[in-house]
Amino acid sequence: MAFKVTIDGNIVLEKCVESVSCNVDTPSDVFSNARTKCKNKMTIMGRIGADEQTIGLYQWALIPSNNSESYKKVVVEEIDEDGMLVRKICFQEAFIVGYAETFTSYDGVGYFSIDLNEFIGSDIECSSVTDVTSASNSSSSGSSEVSPKTESKDDNVSEESSSKEQKTAPVSNQKSNTTHPPVFKGSEGAKGPADGAKLTNLGVSSSGKKLEGKNLAINEKFRGDQFKVEDSFDASIDKARHDELTSANYRTTCALNENLDGHLLNNDNVKLSDKDKNCLNELADYRKDLSPVKEDTIMQKVIDENQLQQYLDKDNPRTVVSGCASKASDVAPFTNNADEAYKNLRLDYNGNKFLEKAQNGDSMFVMRCTSDYCPNNSEHPVINAYTQPPCTGTGFLGSESHLLPEYTYGRGQTISDGAIFKVDKDGNESLHAVWNKIDKRYEIVE
C-alpha cells in the first residue's frame, strides 16, 4: 500500500509516509472539554528526507493550542498497488498531541511520528471504494480499527459520494516500501497469504510499545512487509512452467505431514518420471544462476521457542545462524503466519515443534539477519545418510505451491546484524529482539 497525506497549509506527503494508524473511541458527551476528552486519534509515521519537506509538521507542532492555526484539516488516502483508492479518511479539525523526530547513525535515516486528535463535535469522514460513510462523533465504547458508526448528515450526499468512489481512477503511481504482498497469480495452489493473512509490520514491540530511535531503525531495515511477491524467485518463473517445476520438486520427497513419525529414512522410495527429471535438471540450472548471497543480504529463518531462548540467553547467548535459511526476499511473502510457514517451508519434519502452532493459529518467531558468511548457490541440503524427508535435495524447499530456494549454514555462521519478530495468525508483525552490534548478541525489545 501507499499513502497520500494532505494537510492544510500546502503540506502534501506521498513518498515518505511509512504507516498510518487510526483509533476511534468517541466519548458520550461531545459538548464538554472537547479538546481533552477527544479519543478519535491518528498516528502517521514516515521518513525524513524522502524528497519531501516534512519541516511543516514540526512547525505545526510548535503552534500553541490557543491559536486557531493549530487546528488543520488532514486527509489520508490509502492507495493499492494498482493506484486505486482503497480508503480515504478526513479529520476536519485535527490538532497535534505529540510529535517526534528521530535521527540515528545506524542507517543515516531520520524518522518522524505525529499523533493527532480530532476536535470533538467536528465531522470525521471515512470512505472506501465500496462504501462511503460520513461519520460524526457519536456515542461508542472501546477502541477499534477505523470503522466508526455511520451517521451521515445527508443520505443523498453519501449515496452520491459512494457512486463517485466506485469510479475512482488511479490516484498515484507512487508506491511505499511498506507495500503489502499482493495475491500471487501463479499456479492454482499458489493463492498467496494463507487464510487471508497479510504480513503487516505494526511498528511496535511485541509488548505493544511504539518503536523509537535505534529500535525503529532496525525494524525498518528488517521488517517483513518490505519484501514483495513480485521480487521473489518464485514469481520470476512463467506461470505454466512454474506449475510443472513446482510439482516435480514436490514429488522428490514425501507429501506434507507424511513423515511426522520419522518412518521414512530417506527418499529412496521416490520414483520420478522422465518429465520430472527434465524439470529437476531445469531447476538445477536455475539454482546455479541465482543472484548471490551478499554480506548485506537479509536472510530469514523461522525459529521455535527453544531457539529463541538460546538467542536471548543472558549468560551464553547463541550468536550464529545455523542449519538452513532462505533469502527473506524469496520466502517472506509466503510465510505470513505459522500455518503458511509450516506448509511452504516444510516444517513438517520428524519431531518438529510447529505443527501445533499451525493448527491452533498461534504466533511464530521469525529471525531476519545478515552475516559476513555468504553461502554460494551450491550450498544447500543434499540427500545423504543424515537427511530425512521432507528434504528435497534440489536446493528448493518442498512447498506444494512455491519455488523457494534455501541455503545451508552448517553448524553456525556469525550474525552481523538482525532482528527477531513475532508474527500472529493474521500476519501482524511486531519487533521482539534486536542485534546489538557492540556486544554481538540479541537483546529483547521492551
N, C-alpha and C positions, 0 to 999 in steps of 0.2 A: 504494500500500500504506500501511497504518497499523500502528503498533506499540503494544503494551501491555507495559510492563516492571514487574514486581513484585519487590521486594527485601525481604528480612526487615527488620523494623523499621518496618513500615507505610509504605514508600515505594512509591507507585504512580504511574507516569508514562505518560500516553497522548497528551496534546496536544503535548508539547514535543519528543518524540523525532523526529529527522530521519533517522537511519540506524543500522543495526546490522550489524556485520561479524564473522564468526567464522573462526577459523583452527584446524584440527585437525592436530596433528602429535605424537602421543603417543610418549614415549620407551620404549625396550625395558625399562629397569629401573625398575619402578614402586615399588621399595622404598627407593631411595637418594635422599636430598636432595629430598624430594617437592615442596618449595616452589620451589626454584630451578631444577629441571630441567623443571618443568611447561611444556608447549607447547600446551595447549588454551587458546586465547585468544578474547576477545570485546571489541570496541570499540563503545561506544554514544556517539553524538553527538546533540546537540539544542540547543534554545534555552532561555535563562534568562528567566523572566518570562512564560511562556505559560500563566498562570493555574494553575500547578502549582509546588509547593515543591520546588526542587532542592537546597536547603541540606543535606538529608540526605546527599547524595552527597559533598559537601565534608567534612561531619563524619565520614563513614565513612572517607574518605581520611586523616584525621588520627589514626586509631586505630593504635597500634603493632602490629607484626606478631606480637609475643609475647602479645597479648591475644586471647582466643578470640572476642571480638566483631568482630575484623577479618575473620572468615570468615562469609559470608552466602549464603543461597540466592537465586539470581537466576533468574527465569523470564521469558523473552521470547516473546511471541506475535505472529506476523505475521498481519495481517488484510487480506483483499482488499476491493475496492470495494463488494462486496455484504454486508460484515460477516461473512464466513465465515472461519474459522480456516484458514490455509494451512500454517503451520509453528509448532511450539512447541519451544523449546529451554530446557533447565534445567541450570544449573550448581549442584550441590548444596552445594559449599563453594567459593565464589568469593572471591578476595582482590584488592585493588587494587594494580596495579603502576605506575599512572600516572594522574594526574587533573589537568585543566587547565581554567581558565575564562578566556575571552577577552572583553574589552569594548572596543568601539571607537566613536568618534564618527561613523564613516562612515554607519551607518544607525541608531544608537541601540539596537542589539540585542546582547545578550550570548549567548555560546555556551559549552557545556561539552563536554568529551570525557573519557570514563572508560575506561581499559584494565583489563580483568580477566583473571585466570588462574584455572584450576580446580585445586584441590589434587589432586595425583596420588593415585590409589587410591580416590577418591570417584567416584560414578557421574555420567555426563553423559547426560541424556535428550534424545532428538531425535525428534519425531513430526510427522506431517503429516496431511492429510485422507485421503490414500490409503494411507499406511503409517505405522506407529508402531514406532520402534526404541528400545530402552533400551540405550545403549552405554556400557560401562565402558571405562576407559583400557586399551587393548591395544596390542601392538607394531605400529608402522607407520612409514613414512618418507615424507618430502616433506610439503608443505602443500597444502591444497585447500579448496574451499568446504565448508560443513558437510555432510559425508557420511561420518561415522565408521562403522567396521565394526560390523555388528550383532552384539551379544553379550549377549543378554538373560539375566538371572538366572533367569527363569521364563517359558518359552514360552507357557504358558497366560495369564499376565498380559498378555503382549504382544498375543496374539490378542484378548483382551477389550478392551484399550485401543484396538486398531485398529477394532473394531466400533463403539465409542463415538465415535471420531473421525469416522467416516463419517456419523454422525447429528448432528454438532455443529451447534447453532443459531447464528445470528449472535451474535458476541461483543460488538461495539461499533459504534456508528454514527459514532464519531469518526474523521475522515479526516485524515491528514497532508498537508501541502502538498508532500510528495515522492511522492504517488500516481503510480504509473506509468500511461501512457495505456492504456486498455482497447482491445480489438479493436473497430474501427469496424463498426457494424452497418448500414451504408448499402447501396450497390449491391454486386452480385456482385464487381465489380472492386475494391472498396474493402475489402480484408480486414484492413487495419491494418499493423503493422510487417512489412516485407519479410523473408523468410527467418527469421522468428522473432525478429528484432532487437527489443529493447525498451530505449528510452533510459533509462539509469541513470547518474546523476551519482555518481561514486565518492568525491568529497570529497578528491581528491588532485591533485597537479600532474601534468603529462604525464610527469615523471620518476619519479613514484610516491611522492612525499613528501606526507605528510598535511598538509592545509591548516590554517593558523592565522591569527589576527589579521585584518588587513585583507584578505588573500587569501581567507580563509574567508568574510568578509562579502560580498565581491564575488561569489564563487562562489554564495552563497546567493541573491543578487539576480538573477543572470543564468542560473542553471542551467536546463537544458532540460526536465528531467522535472517541473517545476512547471506546465508548460502541458499541459492535458488535452484530449483529443479532443472531449469534450462542450462545451467552451468555445470551440471554433473556429467560424468562419463555416460551414465545410463541414457541421458537424453540426447547424446551425440549419435546414437545408433538409429538408423532408419527404422520406422515402425515395423514393417514386415520382417525385416531381418532381426530386429530386436526380439521379437517373439520366438523365433526359431533358435536363436543363440541362447536366450534365457532358458528355454525348455530343455535344450541339450545340456546346459550347465547344471540345471536342477537334477537331471537324470543321472548325473555322475555319482550321486550319493543317495542316502536314504530320504524318504519323504519326511515332512515336518512331524516331529514327535514319535517317529518310528523307532528311535534308538535311545529312548529315555532310560531304559533298563540296562543299556550297555551290552546287549547280546550280539550286536554287530561289531566285530572287532576290526573290520576293515571294509574296503569297497570291492572285495574280490567277487562278490555276487552280482555286481553291476554288469549288465550286458548292453552294449551300445551298438546302434545301427551304423552303417557306413555314413548315413546322413549326419548322425550325431557326431561321429568322429571328424567329419569335414567341418562341422560347426566349431568343434573344440580346437581344431587347427587354426581356424579363423580367429577365435578368441585368443589363442596364444600369440598371434601376430598383433592383435590389439594390445595385449598386455605388454609386449616389448616396446610399443610406441607410446605408452602412457607418458604424460608430462611428468618430469622428475619431481621427486620429493626434495624440497629445499629446506634450508635451516629455518626459514620463516613460514613454511607450510604448516597450517593448522591441522593437526591430526585429531581424530575423535575415537574414544573408547568408552563403552558403557561399562560401569563398574558396579559391583554389589556392595552391600553394607560392610562386609568384612574387608574388602579392598579399601573402601572409604576410610574406615577406622585406621588402617595401616598408613594411609597418606596423612591422616591427621594426628597420628600418634605423637605425643609431646616429647617422649624420650628417644624414640628411634623411628622417625618418620620414613616412609617409603618415598624415594626421590626419583624413581625411574618409571618409564613406560615400558611394559614388558608384554610378551605374548603377541597378540595380533591387534592391529589398529588400522584405521582407514582414513583417507583424507576427509575432513569434515565437509568439503565441497561435494564429495561423492555420496556421503551417507546421511548428513544432517537433514536433508529434505525428506528422507524416507524413514526417519526414526523420531516421529513426532510425539510418541508416548511409548510406554512399556510394551504394549501389545504389538505395535508396529515394529519396534526394535527387536522384539523376540522373534518375529517371523522373518524379517528382512536380514537381520544379522545372524540368523540361525543360532540363537542362544539355547536351542533345544538339545544340547549335549548332555550326556550322562552326568548326573549329579548337579545339574545347573540350579541356580537359585532365582531364576527369573520367571519360571512358568506360573507360579502362584501370583506374582505381581501382575503378569499379563492378564491372567484370568480375573483377578479382583479389581483391576483398574487402579493399582497402586502407583505411586510415584517412582521414578527411577533417577539414578545419578549418572551424569554424563561428564566425562573429563575431555576437555579440548586443550591441546598443548602443542608446543614446539620442542624440537630437540636438535642439538648440533649433529646428531647422527641422522643420516639421510639414507634409508634403505633404497636400493635400486629396484628396478622392475622385476628382477628375478628372485627377489627375496619375498617369498610368500609361502604359506603352508603347503607341504607336499605329502603325498601318501606314503607312509612307511610304517614300521612296526609300532610306532608310538602315537600315530594319529588314528582317530576314530571318526566315523560318520557323526555329524554332518559335514566334515571337511571334504571339500571337492578336489583339492589338489590342483585346481586350474588357476588359482590366483584371484578367483572371484568367489564371493560368498554364495551359499546355496539358496538364495532367495528364489521363490517361485515367480516373482513379479519383476525383479530388477537385476541389473548387472552392476554389482558393487565390488570394486577392486579392494583387496586387503593386502597388508604388508606385515612382515614379522619383525619383532624387536628382540627376539630371543629371550634371555633371562633378564634383560633390562638395559635400557639406554637412558642416560641422564636427561631429565627435563630441563629446558632452558627458560620456559615461561608457560603459563597456563591458567586455567580456571576450571572449577568443578561446579556444575549446575544441577539443580533439582528440577525435574520436569514432571508435571502431573498428567493425569489421564486426558486432559483437554489440550495438552501441548503448552501450558503456561510454564515458562521457564524463569527461574529465579537463581540468583548467584549464591552459592553455598560456601565456596572457598576460593582463595586466590593464591597465586605463586609469589612467594617472597624471594626476589632475585638476590638479595643480600644473604639471607640465611639459607637460601636454596631449599625451600620446603613450602608446603601448602599451609595456609592459615585460614581458619574459619572466619566468615564474614558475619559479624553480629547483626 
